[in-house]
C-alpha cells in the first residue's frame, strides 16, 4: 500500500497539477465529495458486437483498434481520473461514450484505480453505435440507493435511437440523498438546427422526471451532468429544461446551469477553432438555499484543463484537447472533451 501511495503522489506531482489556478488538490476526507463527468471519446473494447455499429473499433476495422491501443486508452483514462481527484480519488465519475460494462470493469482494475474501491453502474442503451452512459463510485464513501435507465422513445420515429439517461440516487457517510442524472444527448450530426428537435425531446423527458421528483420532494437535491451537444444558451437547455443562469431566485425547484460562466470564454470541446461548453453541470436551487445537508463549493462547476490534457492547435490558434483520434489518425491522447467536476460539501 505504501508503494502504491508513493506512485499515486509522484504521478500527481509529475503532472504539475498543484500549480493550476482554482484547482483544489486537497483530500476531501469527511468534508465533501467530488463528482466528475467525462466524455471518454469512444471507449470501445476490441470485440465485434453484431448488434452494434462498432466495426471500426476492431482490429480489422477502419481504426485498427487493437489490444495495445485499447490498453493505452484505458491507462490514459485512469490517469485523468486520478489527476482530477487530486490527493484523493474522486468519489463519483460519470461517463459517456462507453461501449459496455466491460470497459468500465477494465478501467477500475487499472493500477492507479484498483485500490480505490470503485464499483460500476451501467445499463445497455439502444444507441446504434453501441455507446452508453455509466458511472463508477467509491464504495467506501458512496452508497447507491437506486439506479435505472430512462429510455428515450422519439414520437416521430421508433427507429430513431439514442442513449438512455442514467438516473441514480445516492447517499454518503457525509450527507443525505442526491438525485443524479447522467446524460448524452443526440449529436449535431446533420447540422445543429436540423438535429435540435432530438435534443429538445430528450430535454423534455428529463424535465418531466425532475418535475415528478420535485412535486413529491420540493427540496430534493438534484444534480444533472452530461454532454448535451448544446451549449448553456441553446433552447433545449434554456426553454425546455429551464436551466437558468441566475442564482438569485428563492425557488428551490429552479434548475441552475453552473457552466454558464464559461460560455463564450472557454469550453470543454473545440470544434473548428471554437471552444464550446457542451459538457455541463446543472443543479437544483435547493443546493443554494437549504440550511442543512449538501452545498456546492464556491457555488460553481469547474473544467479540468490540466496541461497534460492539452496540446498546441496546429490548424487554429492556442491549444486544443489531446484526443485519441484525429479523423482516422491515431494520436494516442485522452479524449476530445475535457472533464468537468463539482465539489459537494456538507453544510
C-alpha positions in Angstrom: 0.0 0.0 0.0 2.9 2.4 0.8 4.4 1.9 -2.6 1.0 2.5 -4.3 0.5 5.7 -2.4 4.0 6.9 -3.4 3.3 6.1 -7.0 0.0 8.0 -6.8 1.5 11.1 -5.2 4.5 11.0 -7.6 2.2 10.8 -10.6 0.2 13.8 -9.5 3.3 15.9 -8.9 4.7 14.9 -12.3 1.7 16.4 -14.0 2.2 19.7 -12.3 -1.4 19.8 -11.1 -0.8 21.7 -7.9 0.2 24.8 -9.8 -3.1 25.1 -11.6 -5.3 28.1 -10.9 -8.5 27.3 -9.0 -7.7 23.6 -8.6 -8.1 22.3 -5.0 -6.0 19.2 -4.8 -6.5 18.6 -1.0 -8.1 15.4 0.2 -11.8 15.9 1.0 -12.0 13.2 3.7 -15.2 13.5 5.7 -15.8 17.1 4.5 -17.1 16.5 1.0 -17.1 14.6 -2.3 -16.0 15.3 -5.8 -18.4 14.4 -8.7 -16.8 14.3 -12.2 -18.2 13.9 -15.7 -16.1 12.9 -18.6 -16.9 12.2 -22.3 -14.3 9.4 -23.0 -14.3 9.7 -26.8 -15.2 6.2 -28.0 -14.2 3.9 -25.1 -14.6 0.7 -27.0 -13.3 -2.8 -26.5 -11.9 -4.8 -29.4 -14.7 -7.3 -29.9 -17.1 -7.0 -32.8 -20.6 -7.0 -31.4 -23.0 -8.0 -34.2 -25.8 -5.9 -32.6 -23.8 -2.6 -32.7 -22.1 -0.5 -35.3 -18.7 -1.0 -33.7 -16.8 -2.4 -36.6 -14.3 0.5 -36.9 -13.2 -0.2 -33.3 -12.0 -3.8 -34.0 -8.6 -5.0 -35.2 -9.8 -5.3 -38.8 -11.8 -2.1 -38.7 -11.0 1.3 -40.1 -9.3 2.5 -37.0 -7.4 -0.8 -36.5 -8.4 -0.8 -32.8 -6.1 -3.4 -31.2 -5.1 -4.6 -27.8 -2.3 -2.1 -27.4 -4.5 0.9 -28.3 -7.3 -0.4 -26.0 -4.8 -0.8 -23.1 -3.3 2.7 -23.7 -6.8 4.2 -23.8 -7.7 2.6 -20.5 -4.5 3.6 -18.9 -4.9 7.2 -20.1 -8.4 7.4 -18.7 -7.2 6.1 -15.4 -4.6 8.9 -15.3 -7.2 11.5 -15.9 -9.5 10.2 -13.1 -6.5 10.1 -10.7 -5.4 13.6 -11.6 -8.9 15.2 -11.4 -9.3 13.8 -7.9 -6.1 15.5 -6.5 -4.8 13.9 -3.3 -7.9 11.7 -3.1 -9.6 9.7 -5.9 -12.9 11.3 -7.0 -15.9 9.8 -5.2 -18.1 9.6 -8.4 -17.1 9.7 -12.0 -19.8 9.6 -14.7 -19.0 8.9 -18.3 -20.5 8.9 -21.8 -19.3 7.2 -24.9 -18.8 3.8 -23.2 -19.3 0.7 -25.3 -20.4 -1.6 -22.4 -19.9 -2.6 -18.8 -16.7 -4.5 -19.6 -14.8 -1.3 -20.4 -15.8 0.1 -17.1 -14.7 -3.0 -15.3 -11.4 -3.0 -17.1 -10.9 0.7 -16.1 -11.5 0.2 -12.4 -8.9 -2.6 -12.3 -6.2 -0.3 -13.7 -3.1 0.1 -11.5 -3.9 3.6 -10.5 -7.5 2.8 -9.5 -7.5 -0.8 -8.3 -7.2 0.1 -4.6 -9.9 2.8 -4.7 -12.8 0.5 -4.1 -14.7 1.6 -7.2 -17.9 -0.2 -8.4 -19.8 0.5 -11.6 -23.4 1.4 -12.6 -24.2 0.7 -16.3 -27.1 -0.3 -18.5 -27.0 -1.1 -22.2 -28.6 1.6 -24.3 -30.2 1.2 -27.7 -27.9 3.6 -29.4 -27.0 2.2 -32.8 -23.3 2.7 -32.4 -23.5 1.0 -29.0 -22.3 3.9 -26.9 -23.8 4.3 -23.4 -23.5 6.3 -20.2 -22.4 4.9 -16.9 -20.6 5.7 -13.7 -18.1 4.5 -11.2 -18.3 5.2 -7.4 -16.2 4.7 -4.4 -18.0 2.2 -2.1 -16.1 3.5 1.0 -17.9 6.9 0.7 -20.9 6.4 -1.6 -24.0 4.3 -1.3 -26.1 3.8 -4.5 -29.6 3.5 -3.2 -31.4 3.2 -6.6 -30.5 3.2 -10.3 -32.4 2.8 -13.5 -32.1 3.8 -17.2 -34.6 6.3 -18.5 -35.4 5.2 -22.1 -36.0 7.7 -24.9 -38.8 7.0 -27.3 -39.0 9.6 -30.1 -42.6 10.1 -31.1 -41.8 10.8 -34.8 -39.8 7.6 -35.4 -39.4 4.3 -33.4 -36.3 3.7 -35.4 -34.6 6.8 -34.1 -32.4 5.6 -31.2 -30.3 7.4 -28.7 -28.6 6.9 -25.3 -30.7 6.3 -22.2 -30.5 8.8 -19.3 -28.9 7.1 -16.3 -30.8 8.0 -13.1 -29.4 7.1 -9.7 -30.0 8.2 -6.1 -27.1 8.1 -3.7 -26.1 8.9 -0.2 -22.8 9.1 1.5 -21.4 9.0 5.0 -21.3 12.8 4.9 -24.9 13.8 4.0 -28.2 12.7 2.6 -29.8 11.8 -0.7 -28.9 13.3 -4.1 -30.9 12.6 -7.3 -28.3 12.2 -10.0 -28.8 12.2 -13.8 -26.1 11.3 -16.4 -26.8 12.4 -20.0 -25.5 12.2 -23.5 -28.0 13.9 -25.8 -28.2 13.4 -29.6 -25.3 14.7 -31.6 -25.3 17.6 -34.0 -24.7 15.3 -36.9 -26.5 16.7 -40.0 -26.5 20.2 -38.6 -27.2 22.0 -35.3 -30.7 23.2 -36.3 -31.7 20.0 -38.1 -30.8 17.8 -35.1 -32.1 20.2 -32.5 -35.6 18.5 -32.1 -33.9 15.3 -30.8 -32.1 17.2 -28.0 -35.3 19.2 -27.2 -37.2 15.9 -26.8 -34.6 14.4 -24.6 -34.7 17.6 -22.5 -38.4 17.2 -22.1 -38.1 13.7 -20.9 -35.5 14.8 -18.3 -37.6 17.8 -17.3 -40.6 15.5 -16.7 -38.6 13.2 -14.4 -37.2 16.1 -12.5 -40.6 17.7 -12.1 -42.1 14.5 -10.7 -39.3 14.2 -8.1 -39.7 17.9 -7.1 -43.5 17.5 -6.9 -43.1 14.9 -4.3 -40.0 16.4 -2.7 -39.8 20.2 -3.4 -36.4 20.5 -1.6 -34.8 17.5 -3.3 -31.2 17.9 -4.2 -30.9 17.3 -7.9 -27.6 17.0 -9.8 -27.6 16.7 -13.6 -24.4 16.2 -15.7 -23.7 15.2 -19.3 -22.6 16.0 -22.8 -25.7 17.8 -24.0 -24.3 18.6 -27.5 -25.8 22.0 -26.9 -24.3 25.0 -25.0 -25.9 26.6 -22.0 -27.6 29.2 -24.2 -29.4 26.8 -26.5 -33.1 26.3 -26.3 -33.0 22.7 -25.3 -31.4 23.8 -22.0 -32.9 27.3 -21.5 -36.5 26.8 -22.7 -37.2 23.1 -22.4 -35.1 22.0 -19.4 -35.4 25.6 -18.0 -31.8 25.6 -16.7 -31.1 29.2 -15.6 -28.0 31.3 -15.3 -29.3 33.4 -12.4 -28.8 32.0 -8.9 -30.7 34.8 -7.1 -34.2 33.2 -7.1 -35.6 31.7 -3.9 -37.5 28.8 -5.6 -35.9 25.6 -4.5 -37.2 23.8 -7.7 -35.4 26.1 -10.1 -32.5 24.5 -12.1 -29.2 26.4 -12.3 -26.6 25.7 -15.0 -23.3 26.1 -13.3 -21.4 26.2 -16.6 -22.9 29.4 -17.9 -19.9 31.3 -16.6 -17.7 29.7 -19.2 -19.9 30.4 -22.2 -18.0 32.5 -24.8 -14.8 32.4 -22.8 -13.5 28.8 -22.8 -15.1 25.3 -23.1 -14.8 21.6 -22.9 -14.6 20.7 -26.6 -13.0 22.5 -29.5 -14.5 22.4 -33.0 -13.1 24.3 -36.0 -11.1 26.6 -33.7 -14.0 27.4 -31.4 -14.4 26.2 -27.8 -17.9 25.2 -26.8 -19.4 24.3 -23.4 -21.1 21.1 -24.4 -20.4 19.3 -21.1 -22.4 20.8 -18.2 -23.4 20.6 -14.6 -26.9 21.6 -13.7 -28.2 21.6 -10.1 -31.4 22.4 -8.3 -31.6 25.7 -6.5 -32.1 23.7 -3.3 -28.3 23.3 -3.1 -28.1 27.1 -2.6 -31.0 27.8 -0.2 -31.1 24.7 2.1 -29.9 25.2 5.6 -28.7 21.6 6.0 -27.1 18.8 4.0 -25.3 19.3 0.7 -23.9 22.6 -0.6 -21.7 23.4 -3.6 -18.2 24.6 -3.0 -18.0 28.2 -4.2 -21.3 27.7 -6.0 -19.6 26.7 -9.2 -18.7 23.9 -11.5 -15.2 23.6 -12.9 -13.5 22.5 -16.1 -10.4 20.3 -15.5 -7.9 21.7 -18.1 -4.7 20.3 -16.8 -1.7 21.0 -19.2 -1.2 17.3 -19.9 -4.7 17.1 -21.5 -3.9 19.9 -24.0 -1.6 20.3 -27.0 -0.9 23.1 -29.5 -3.6 23.6 -32.0 -1.7 23.5 -35.3 -4.5 24.5 -37.5 -6.1 27.2 -35.4 -4.6 29.3 -32.5 -3.9 28.4 -28.9 -4.4 24.9 -27.5 -6.8 22.1 -28.2 -7.6 18.8 -26.5 -5.2 15.9 -26.7 -7.5 13.3 -28.2 -7.4 9.6 -29.1 -8.0 10.1 -32.9 -7.9 12.9 -35.3 -10.1 11.5 -38.1 -8.5 8.2 -38.9 -5.1 9.2 -37.5 -4.3 7.7 -34.1 -3.0 10.3 -31.8 -2.9 8.3 -28.5 -4.2 11.1 -26.3 -7.0 11.1 -23.8 -10.3 12.4 -25.2 -11.8 15.1 -27.5 -13.5 16.6 -24.4 -12.2 17.9 -21.1 -13.6 16.6 -17.8 -15.8 18.8 -15.6 -16.4 18.4 -11.9 -18.1 19.8 -8.8 -17.3 19.6 -5.1 -20.2 18.9 -2.8 -19.7 19.8 0.9 -21.8 19.1 4.0 -23.1 22.4 5.4 
